[in-house]
Amino acid sequence: MAKQEWLESFLELPNGIPSHDTLERLFARLRAGTSAAVFFELGAGGV
């Protein structure tokens, strides 16, 4: 539960932590060059 609480300090997780399969689909759609930019923007609350 501590991991979920930590993630919720950065993200809204109304349905809990996404499954491995969901995250895998997300990363498969991201271009390698843009993934770092997306994470920085997510961390800054930009998305």
Secondary structure as UniProt FT lines:
FT   HELIX           2..8
FT   TURN            9..10
FT   TURN            14..15
FT   HELIX           20..29
FT   TURN            32..34
FT   HELIX           35..43
FT   TURN            44..45
//
